[in-house]
Amino acid sequence: MKLAIITGASAGIGRATALRFLEEGFDVINISRRSAHHESIRDLSCDLSSAASRQAIAADLIAAVDSADEVCLIHNACRMAKDNVFACDPADLAITLAVNIEAPNQINQWLLPIMPAGSSVIYVSSTLGEKAVAGAFSYVTSKHANIGMMRATCQDLQGKGIHTCSVCPGFTDTEMLRTHVGNDTQVLQAIAAMNTFGRMIAPEEIAATLTWAHHNPVINGSVLHANLGQIES
């Protein structure tokens, strides 16, 4: 049995990726507060910011991986807040780090030791994992850490036959991005103009990149930018 476990597969990139894996004959598990609303996707309801909520799904995850011959674990869920270095409440920062860093770490602790050779663990980072913009302090900080986690994962998985990478989407047309900019049409148009194709990225394009990454262990340890050629200012 081939299994894809995707955090945040209820919408956006996560859901598009779940559908792509279903097409390839994988069983798919969504770890999210919300349902993916698909009869073939198994929902494990979880608030990833809560250690207790994460612990409540551990047994189900471990049982699923124990019966799988191939696993793709995708850390996709994230929190994106509007904050800056002058105004980043410690409690809010803790929530962002819990979702974006602590949850992947805890899930790795449970699953990587029992994942079979030929599996993968893929981190969905961001173009902002290697650069920064104003007004997204905690998100930028966590996404830089996310790439560091991937690189450390690669080194610690030596000899296991499990590969890892970070996929860094550019500005993708998702509910999270639209919410972050207040669904402002002018802002969205300006964002779309920031790559050489002059358009937003579709979640399905990132989904195709993520499934490709699972099937190609040669990219182990790589940071893959999927941003349509972001224009540097």
Secondary structure, 3 states (H helix, E strand, C coil): CEEEEEECCCCHHHHHHHHHHHHCCCEEEEEECCCCCCCCEEEEECCCCCHHHHHHCHHHHHHHHHCCCEEEEEECCCCCCCEECCECCHHHHHHHHHHHHHHHHHHHHHHHHHCCCCCEEEEECCHHHCCCCCCEHHHHHHHHHHHHHHHHHHHHCCCCCCEEEEEEECCECCHHHHHHCCCCHHHHHHHHCCECCCCCECHHHHHHHHHHHHHCHHHCCEEEEECCCECCC
